[in-house]
Structures are given as C-alpha cells and as structure tokens.
Amino acid sequence: MRVEPASVLRLNSDIRHTRLTGEGVILRQDDGEILVVNEVAIRFIELIDGNRNLDELADLLLQEYEVERDALISDLAEYTHELLGQGVLVQR
C-alpha cells in the first residue's frame, strides 16, 4: 500500500498508547505486542485523529520540531508504511 501526503490515517481500534519520559509505548491489545518508540514517533501517533492527512500531520510536527519538511515527509511516509504493515494504522 502506497503512502501519499494526502493519505488520511487513523489508529487501529485495538491500539493504545502512552508517553513516558523521552519515549512512548504503543500497545496492540489484540496480540499483546508492545512497541517502544522515540519522542517524535509517539507525538506523531498522538496527532493521528482519523481526519488529518500525512501532509497536515507533518505541518503540526514542524511547529514542534526543527527539521527539514521534505526529510520529515519522507521519514513519516516510511514510518507510516511500517505501522500500516504492523496493523497499528489504517489508511482511509
């Protein structure tokens, strides 16, 4: 599945997440899998609401982190592809 800047994302219904000191935890309840992610990754997960597309999510992250936009879009597309494959995200 190709991830485009206009791709709208939502969390799978069995996903729970929380922020810890300097990192985050994503729990896939259906299979009990736990993913430990860095601060930027958990912030990305927190911003996913099922209404915003990848481009809009990148704009929000750019307000909080100093990073080049093209690099961020590329990294988010790759990370999103990974999370889609793991069943964490669903693409609309």
N, CA, C and O atoms as a GROMACS GRO file, in nm:
protein
  368
    1MET      N    1   0.085  -0.118   0.000
    1MET     CA    2   0.000   0.000   0.000
    1MET      C    3   0.090   0.125   0.000
    1MET      O    4   0.179   0.138   0.084
    2ARG      N    5   0.065   0.214  -0.093
    2ARG     CA    6   0.146   0.335  -0.106
    2ARG      C    7   0.094   0.443  -0.012
    2ARG      O    8  -0.027   0.464   0.002
    3VAL      N    9   0.188   0.510   0.054
    3VAL     CA   10   0.153   0.619   0.144
    3VAL      C   11   0.184   0.751   0.075
    3VAL      O   12   0.298   0.778   0.035
    4GLU      N   13   0.082   0.833   0.060
    4GLU     CA   14   0.093   0.963  -0.007
    4GLU      C   15   0.074   1.075   0.095
    4GLU      O   16   0.014   1.052   0.201
    5PRO      N   17   0.122   1.196   0.067
    5PRO     CA   18   0.098   1.308   0.158
    5PRO      C   19  -0.050   1.333   0.186
    5PRO      O   20  -0.084   1.385   0.293
    6ALA      N   21  -0.138   1.298   0.093
    6ALA     CA   22  -0.282   1.317   0.113
    6ALA      C   23  -0.349   1.200   0.185
    6ALA      O   24  -0.470   1.202   0.208
    7SER      N   25  -0.272   1.097   0.221
    7SER     CA   26  -0.328   0.981   0.290
    7SER      C   27  -0.380   1.020   0.429
    7SER      O   28  -0.307   1.077   0.509
    8VAL      N   29  -0.506   0.987   0.455
    8VAL     CA   30  -0.566   1.012   0.586
    8VAL      C   31  -0.547   0.886   0.669
    8VAL      O   32  -0.574   0.774   0.623
    9LEU      N   33  -0.500   0.905   0.792
    9LEU     CA   34  -0.466   0.792   0.878
    9LEU      C   35  -0.552   0.790   1.003
    9LEU      O   36  -0.596   0.894   1.052
   10ARG      N   37  -0.573   0.670   1.054
   10ARG     CA   38  -0.635   0.654   1.186
   10ARG      C   39  -0.568   0.536   1.255
   10ARG      O   40  -0.510   0.450   1.190
   11LEU      N   41  -0.578   0.535   1.386
   11LEU     CA   42  -0.525   0.422   1.462
   11LEU      C   43  -0.621   0.305   1.452
   11LEU      O   44  -0.742   0.324   1.449
   12ASN      N   45  -0.567   0.185   1.446
   12ASN     CA   46  -0.649   0.066   1.450
   12ASN      C   47  -0.723   0.064   1.584
   12ASN      O   48  -0.672   0.118   1.683
   13SER      N   49  -0.839   0.006   1.590
   13SER     CA   50  -0.923   0.012   1.710
   13SER      C   51  -0.863  -0.057   1.832
   13SER      O   52  -0.904  -0.028   1.945
   14ASP      N   53  -0.767  -0.147   1.812
   14ASP     CA   54  -0.709  -0.217   1.927
   14ASP      C   55  -0.582  -0.149   1.980
   14ASP      O   56  -0.515  -0.204   2.068
   15ILE      N   57  -0.549  -0.032   1.930
   15ILE     CA   58  -0.425   0.036   1.967
   15ILE      C   59  -0.446   0.129   2.086
   15ILE      O   60  -0.542   0.207   2.090
   16ARG      N   61  -0.357   0.119   2.180
   16ARG     CA   62  -0.349   0.211   2.294
   16ARG      C   63  -0.207   0.263   2.297
   16ARG      O   64  -0.114   0.194   2.255
   17HIS      N   65  -0.190   0.386   2.346
   17HIS     CA   66  -0.055   0.443   2.351
   17HIS      C   67  -0.042   0.536   2.470
   17HIS      O   68  -0.140   0.589   2.521
   18THR      N   69   0.082   0.555   2.512
   18THR     CA   70   0.111   0.648   2.621
   18THR      C   71   0.251   0.702   2.604
   18THR      O   72   0.336   0.642   2.537
   19ARG      N   73   0.273   0.815   2.664
   19ARG     CA   74   0.403   0.881   2.660
   19ARG      C   75   0.473   0.857   2.795
   19ARG      O   76   0.413   0.871   2.901
   20LEU      N   77   0.599   0.821   2.786
   20LEU     CA   78   0.683   0.807   2.903
   20LEU      C   79   0.794   0.910   2.891
   20LEU      O   80   0.797   0.986   2.794
   21THR      N   81   0.885   0.915   2.986
   21THR     CA   82   0.995   1.009   2.980
   21THR      C   83   1.082   0.985   2.858
   21THR      O   84   1.154   0.885   2.850
   22GLY      N   85   1.075   1.077   2.761
   22GLY     CA   86   1.160   1.071   2.644
   22GLY      C   87   1.125   0.966   2.540
   22GLY      O   88   1.197   0.952   2.441
   23GLU      N   89   1.017   0.892   2.559
   23GLU     CA   90   0.977   0.792   2.460
   23GLU      C   91   0.829   0.762   2.478
   23GLU      O   92   0.762   0.819   2.563
   24GLY      N   93   0.780   0.671   2.396
   24GLY     CA   94   0.641   0.633   2.405
   24GLY      C   95   0.624   0.483   2.391
   24GLY      O   96   0.715   0.412   2.348
   25VAL      N   97   0.506   0.436   2.429
   25VAL     CA   98   0.474   0.294   2.420
   25VAL      C   99   0.343   0.280   2.344
   25VAL      O  100   0.245   0.350   2.373
   26ILE      N  101   0.343   0.190   2.247
   26ILE     CA  102   0.223   0.158   2.169
   26ILE      C  103   0.188   0.013   2.200
   26ILE      O  104   0.273  -0.075   2.185
   27LEU      N  105   0.066  -0.011   2.241
   27LEU     CA  106   0.020  -0.145   2.274
   27LEU      C  107  -0.081  -0.190   2.170
   27LEU      O  108  -0.180  -0.121   2.144
   28ARG      N  109  -0.055  -0.305   2.112
   28ARG     CA  110  -0.153  -0.369   2.023
   28ARG      C  111  -0.227  -0.470   2.110
   28ARG      O  112  -0.176  -0.580   2.134
   29GLN      N  113  -0.344  -0.435   2.156
   29GLN     CA  114  -0.418  -0.516   2.252
   29GLN      C  115  -0.454  -0.655   2.199
   29GLN      O  116  -0.450  -0.752   2.275
   30ASP      N  117  -0.490  -0.665   2.072
   30ASP     CA  118  -0.536  -0.793   2.019
   30ASP      C  119  -0.430  -0.902   2.026
   30ASP      O  120  -0.463  -1.019   2.045
   31ASP      N  121  -0.304  -0.865   2.011
   31ASP     CA  122  -0.199  -0.967   2.017
   31ASP      C  123  -0.099  -0.945   2.131
   31ASP      O  124  -0.003  -1.021   2.144
   32GLY      N  125  -0.120  -0.841   2.212
   32GLY     CA  126  -0.034  -0.817   2.327
   32GLY      C  127   0.104  -0.764   2.292
   32GLY      O  128   0.194  -0.764   2.377
   33GLU      N  129   0.123  -0.719   2.169
   33GLU     CA  130   0.254  -0.668   2.127
   33GLU      C  131   0.273  -0.524   2.176
   33GLU      O  132   0.182  -0.442   2.168
   34ILE      N  133   0.393  -0.497   2.227
   34ILE     CA  134   0.427  -0.365   2.275
   34ILE      C  135   0.541  -0.310   2.188
   34ILE      O  136   0.641  -0.378   2.165
   35LEU      N  137   0.524  -0.187   2.141
   35LEU     CA  138   0.627  -0.120   2.063
   35LEU      C  139   0.675   0.001   2.144
   35LEU      O  140   0.594   0.081   2.190
   36VAL      N  141   0.805   0.013   2.160
   36VAL     CA  142   0.864   0.129   2.226
   36VAL      C  143   0.917   0.219   2.116
   36VAL      O  144   0.995   0.176   2.031
   37VAL      N  145   0.875   0.347   2.118
   37VAL     CA  146   0.911   0.441   2.012
   37VAL      C  147   0.971   0.568   2.072
   37VAL      O  148   0.955   0.597   2.190
   38ASN      N  149   1.040   0.644   1.987
   38ASN     CA  150   1.101   0.768   2.034
   38ASN      C  151   0.997   0.879   2.049
   38ASN      O  152   0.880   0.860   2.018
   39GLU      N  153   1.042   0.992   2.098
   39GLU     CA  154   0.954   1.104   2.129
   39GLU      C  155   0.878   1.156   2.006
   39GLU      O  156   0.759   1.185   2.015
   40VAL      N  157   0.946   1.168   1.894
   40VAL     CA  158   0.880   1.218   1.772
   40VAL      C  159   0.776   1.118   1.723
   40VAL      O  160   0.668   1.158   1.679
   41ALA      N  161   0.807   0.990   1.730
   41ALA     CA  162   0.714   0.887   1.685
   41ALA      C  163   0.587   0.885   1.770
   41ALA      O  164   0.477   0.872   1.716
   42ILE      N  165   0.600   0.898   1.901
   42ILE     CA  166   0.480   0.897   1.985
   42ILE      C  167   0.399   1.025   1.964
   42ILE      O  168   0.276   1.022   1.971
   43ARG      N  169   0.467   1.136   1.938
   43ARG     CA  170   0.394   1.260   1.908
   43ARG      C  171   0.315   1.246   1.779
   43ARG      O  172   0.201   1.291   1.771
   44PHE      N  173   0.374   1.182   1.679
   44PHE     CA  174   0.305   1.153   1.553
   44PHE      C  175   0.179   1.071   1.580
   44PHE      O  176   0.072   1.102   1.529
   45ILE      N  177   0.193   0.966   1.660
   45ILE     CA  178   0.078   0.880   1.695
   45ILE      C  179  -0.029   0.961   1.768
   45ILE      O  180  -0.148   0.946   1.740
   46GLU      N  181   0.013   1.047   1.861
   46GLU     CA  182  -0.084   1.129   1.935
   46GLU      C  183  -0.164   1.222   1.844
   46GLU      O  184  -0.280   1.252   1.872
   47LEU      N  185  -0.103   1.268   1.736
   47LEU     CA  186  -0.169   1.363   1.646
   47LEU      C  187  -0.265   1.297   1.547
   47LEU      O  188  -0.348   1.365   1.487
   48ILE      N  189  -0.254   1.167   1.529
   48ILE     CA  190  -0.340   1.097   1.433
   48ILE      C  191  -0.482   1.090   1.489
   48ILE      O  192  -0.506   1.035   1.596
   49ASP      N  193  -0.576   1.147   1.414
   49ASP     CA  194  -0.714   1.155   1.462
   49ASP      C  195  -0.818   1.100   1.363
   49ASP      O  196  -0.938   1.108   1.388
   50GLY      N  197  -0.771   1.045   1.251
   50GLY     CA  198  -0.864   0.991   1.153
   50GLY      C  199  -0.918   1.095   1.058
   50GLY      O  200  -0.994   1.062   0.967
   51ASN      N  201  -0.880   1.221   1.077
   51ASN     CA  202  -0.926   1.330   0.991
   51ASN      C  203  -0.812   1.398   0.916
   51ASN      O  204  -0.830   1.447   0.805
   52ARG      N  205  -0.695   1.401   0.978
   52ARG     CA  206  -0.580   1.469   0.918
   52ARG      C  207  -0.506   1.375   0.823
   52ARG      O  208  -0.495   1.255   0.848
   53ASN      N  209  -0.455   1.434   0.714
   53ASN     CA  210  -0.372   1.355   0.625
   53ASN      C  211  -0.225   1.368   0.664
   53ASN      O  212  -0.191   1.447   0.752
   54LEU      N  213  -0.141   1.292   0.601
   54LEU     CA  214   0.001   1.288   0.635
   54LEU      C  215   0.064   1.426   0.622
   54LEU      O  216   0.148   1.463   0.704
   55ASP      N  217   0.025   1.501   0.521
   55ASP     CA  218   0.077   1.636   0.500
   55ASP      C  219   0.041   1.728   0.617
   55ASP      O  220   0.125   1.805   0.664
   56GLU      N  221  -0.081   1.720   0.664
   56GLU     CA  222  -0.126   1.802   0.777
   56GLU      C  223  -0.056   1.760   0.906
   56GLU      O  224  -0.020   1.845   0.988
   57LEU      N  225  -0.036   1.632   0.923
   57LEU     CA  226   0.037   1.584   1.041
   57LEU      C  227   0.180   1.635   1.040
   57LEU      O  228   0.234   1.673   1.144
   58ALA      N  229   0.242   1.635   0.923
   58ALA     CA  230   0.378   1.688   0.910
   58ALA      C  231   0.383   1.836   0.947
   58ALA      O  232   0.475   1.880   1.016
   59ASP      N  233   0.284   1.912   0.902
   59ASP     CA  234   0.279   2.055   0.936
   59ASP      C  235   0.273   2.076   1.086
   59ASP      O  236   0.338   2.167   1.139
   60LEU      N  237   0.195   1.995   1.155
   60LEU     CA  238   0.186   2.006   1.301
   60LEU      C  239   0.320   1.973   1.368
   60LEU      O  240   0.364   2.041   1.460
   61LEU      N  241   0.384   1.868   1.320
   61LEU     CA  242   0.515   1.831   1.376
   61LEU      C  243   0.621   1.937   1.349
   61LEU      O  244   0.709   1.959   1.432
   62LEU      N  245   0.613   2.002   1.235
   62LEU     CA  246   0.709   2.108   1.201
   62LEU      C  247   0.697   2.227   1.295
   62LEU      O  248   0.793   2.302   1.312
   63GLN      N  249   0.582   2.247   1.355
   63GLN     CA  250   0.564   2.354   1.453
   63GLN      C  251   0.634   2.321   1.585
   63GLN      O  252   0.664   2.411   1.664
   64GLU      N  253   0.662   2.192   1.608
   64GLU     CA  254   0.720   2.149   1.735
   64GLU      C  255   0.867   2.108   1.725
   64GLU      O  256   0.940   2.114   1.824
   65TYR      N  257   0.911   2.066   1.606
   65TYR     CA  258   1.046   2.014   1.590
   65TYR      C  259   1.116   2.086   1.475
   65TYR      O  260   1.054   2.119   1.374
   66GLU      N  261   1.244   2.109   1.491
   66GLU     CA  262   1.324   2.172   1.385
   66GLU      C  263   1.380   2.063   1.295
   66GLU      O  264   1.475   1.993   1.329
   67VAL      N  265   1.317   2.051   1.178
   67VAL     CA  266   1.358   1.951   1.080
   67VAL      C  267   1.315   2.001   0.943
   67VAL      O  268   1.219   2.077   0.931
   68GLU      N  269   1.386   1.959   0.840
   68GLU     CA  270   1.351   1.998   0.704
   68GLU      C  271   1.222   1.927   0.663
   68GLU      O  272   1.205   1.807   0.687
   69ARG      N  273   1.130   2.001   0.601
   69ARG     CA  274   0.998   1.948   0.567
   69ARG      C  275   1.006   1.824   0.477
   69ARG      O  276   0.939   1.724   0.504
   70ASP      N  277   1.086   1.829   0.372
   70ASP     CA  278   1.096   1.716   0.280
   70ASP      C  279   1.148   1.591   0.350
   70ASP      O  280   1.101   1.480   0.324
   71ALA      N  281   1.246   1.609   0.438
   71ALA     CA  282   1.300   1.496   0.513
   71ALA      C  283   1.194   1.438   0.607
   71ALA      O  284   1.182   1.316   0.620
   72LEU      N  285   1.118   1.526   0.671
   72LEU     CA  286   1.013   1.480   0.762
   72LEU      C  287   0.905   1.402   0.686
   72LEU      O  288   0.864   1.295   0.731
   73ILE      N  289   0.860   1.455   0.573
   73ILE     CA  290   0.757   1.387   0.493
   73ILE      C  291   0.807   1.249   0.452
   73ILE      O  292   0.733   1.150   0.461
   74SER      N  293   0.930   1.241   0.407
   74SER     CA  294   0.988   1.113   0.366
   74SER      C  295   0.994   1.015   0.483
   74SER      O  296   0.955   0.899   0.469
   75ASP      N  297   1.042   1.063   0.598
   75ASP     CA  298   1.050   0.976   0.717
   75ASP      C  299   0.912   0.932   0.764
   75ASP      O  300   0.894   0.816   0.801
   76LEU      N  301   0.815   1.023   0.762
   76LEU     CA  302   0.680   0.988   0.805
   76LEU      C  303   0.616   0.888   0.711
   76LEU      O  304   0.546   0.797   0.756
   77ALA      N  305   0.638   0.903   0.582
   77ALA     CA  306   0.583   0.808   0.485
   77ALA      C  307   0.640   0.669   0.509
   77ALA      O  308   0.567   0.570   0.506
   78GLU      N  309   0.770   0.662   0.533
   78GLU     CA  310   0.835   0.532   0.560
   78GLU      C  311   0.784   0.471   0.690
   78GLU      O  312   0.753   0.352   0.696
   79TYR      N  313   0.775   0.553   0.795
   79TYR     CA  314   0.728   0.505   0.925
   79TYR      C  315   0.581   0.463   0.916
   79TYR      O  316   0.541   0.362   0.973
   80THR      N  317   0.501   0.541   0.844
   80THR     CA  318   0.359   0.508   0.826
   80THR      C  319   0.344   0.375   0.754
   80THR      O  320   0.260   0.293   0.792
   81HIS      N  321   0.424   0.353   0.652
   81HIS     CA  322   0.420   0.226   0.580
   81HIS      C  323   0.450   0.109   0.674
   81HIS      O  324   0.385   0.005   0.668
   82GLU      N  325   0.548   0.129   0.762
   82GLU     CA  326   0.583   0.027   0.863
   82GLU      C  327   0.464   0.000   0.956
   82GLU      O  328   0.429  -0.115   0.980
   83LEU      N  329   0.404   0.108   1.007
   83LEU     CA  330   0.293   0.093   1.101
   83LEU      C  331   0.168   0.034   1.036
   83LEU      O  332   0.092  -0.038   1.101
   84LEU      N  333   0.148   0.064   0.909
   84LEU     CA  334   0.038   0.001   0.836
   84LEU      C  335   0.061  -0.150   0.826
   84LEU      O  336  -0.032  -0.228   0.846
   85GLY      N  337   0.183  -0.190   0.796
   85GLY     CA  338   0.218  -0.331   0.786
   85GLY      C  339   0.204  -0.405   0.918
   85GLY      O  340   0.175  -0.525   0.920
   86GLN      N  341   0.226  -0.334   1.028
   86GLN     CA  342   0.215  -0.394   1.161
   86GLN      C  343   0.073  -0.391   1.215
   86GLN      O  344   0.046  -0.446   1.322
   87GLY      N  345  -0.017  -0.328   1.142
   87GLY     CA  346  -0.156  -0.320   1.186
   87GLY      C  347  -0.184  -0.213   1.289
   87GLY      O  348  -0.290  -0.213   1.350
   88VAL      N  349  -0.090  -0.122   1.310
   88VAL     CA  350  -0.110  -0.013   1.406
   88VAL      C  351  -0.198   0.094   1.345
   88VAL      O  352  -0.285   0.150   1.412
   89LEU      N  353  -0.177   0.124   1.217
   89LEU     CA  354  -0.252   0.228   1.148
   89LEU      C  355  -0.340   0.168   1.038
   89LEU      O  356  -0.316   0.059   0.988
   90VAL      N  357  -0.443   0.245   1.005
   90VAL     CA  358  -0.531   0.214   0.894
   90VAL      C  359  -0.533   0.338   0.806
   90VAL      O  360  -0.542   0.450   0.856
   91GLN      N  361  -0.526   0.318   0.676
   91GLN     CA  362  -0.530   0.428   0.582
   91GLN      C  363  -0.668   0.437   0.520
   91GLN      O  364  -0.722   0.338   0.473
   92ARG      N  365  -0.726   0.558   0.521
   92ARG     CA  366  -0.858   0.581   0.460
   92ARG      C  367  -0.843   0.622   0.317
   92ARG      O  368  -0.943   0.646   0.249
   0.00000   0.00000   0.00000
